[in-house]
Amino acid sequence: MGLDDKLQNEGTEAKGKVKEATGSATGNDDMQNEGKADQGEAKVKKAGEHVKDAVGNVKDAFKD
């Protein structure tokens, strides 16, 4: 996974936290839920990154 993808996922998660906090502070349940969904999406993508990185590490171990 490229650095750009990782940074984008971090940004999505941060944006989600801001939305959730803003929604909570203003009593806007829709915004709060949207923020939680953004965070969940970013976490799923991060998990995929970890799997791809692990597969790459295994492949590298067998190259020698």
Legacy VTK file of the C-alpha trace (Angstrom):
# vtk DataFile Version 3.0
C-alpha trace
ASCII
DATASET POLYDATA
POINTS 64 float
0.000 0.000 0.000
1.400 3.364 -0.925
2.094 6.241 1.368
-0.596 8.293 -0.378
-3.234 5.684 0.466
-2.126 5.525 4.083
-2.231 9.317 4.421
-5.646 9.449 2.794
-6.982 6.868 5.255
-5.534 8.805 8.191
-7.238 11.930 6.852
-10.562 10.125 6.504
-10.333 8.886 10.068
-9.450 12.355 11.386
-12.304 13.914 9.402
-14.646 11.327 10.874
-13.559 12.171 14.410
-14.189 15.867 13.775
-17.625 15.150 12.312
-18.515 12.915 15.243
-17.398 15.504 17.792
-19.179 18.335 15.969
-22.356 16.292 15.677
-22.195 15.424 19.354
-21.605 19.031 20.391
-24.424 20.374 18.233
-26.880 17.552 18.841
-26.799 16.579 15.156
-27.194 12.789 15.227
-26.832 12.462 11.455
-23.453 14.201 11.450
-22.317 12.203 14.465
-23.265 8.926 12.758
-21.617 10.023 9.506
-18.424 10.679 11.443
-18.553 7.224 12.990
-19.094 5.705 9.534
-16.084 7.586 8.131
-13.937 6.269 10.962
-15.172 2.735 10.384
-14.393 2.964 6.677
-10.865 4.172 7.417
-10.299 1.356 9.915
-11.390 -1.265 7.380
-9.014 0.180 4.797
-6.190 0.211 7.359
-6.823 -3.459 8.103
-6.542 -4.189 4.393
-3.238 -2.303 4.314
-1.902 -4.420 7.161
-2.860 -7.622 5.352
-1.197 -6.481 2.126
1.936 -5.439 4.032
2.067 -8.812 5.793
1.690 -10.687 2.498
4.478 -8.591 1.040
6.702 -9.419 3.995
6.028 -13.141 3.575
6.820 -12.944 -0.124
10.054 -11.097 0.650
11.040 -13.767 3.175
10.802 -16.471 0.520
12.810 -14.569 -2.099
16.127 -15.389 -0.428
LINES 1 65
64 0 1 2 3 4 5 6 7 8 9 10 11 12 13 14 15 16 17 18 19 20 21 22 23 24 25 26 27 28 29 30 31 32 33 34 35 36 37 38 39 40 41 42 43 44 45 46 47 48 49 50 51 52 53 54 55 56 57 58 59 60 61 62 63
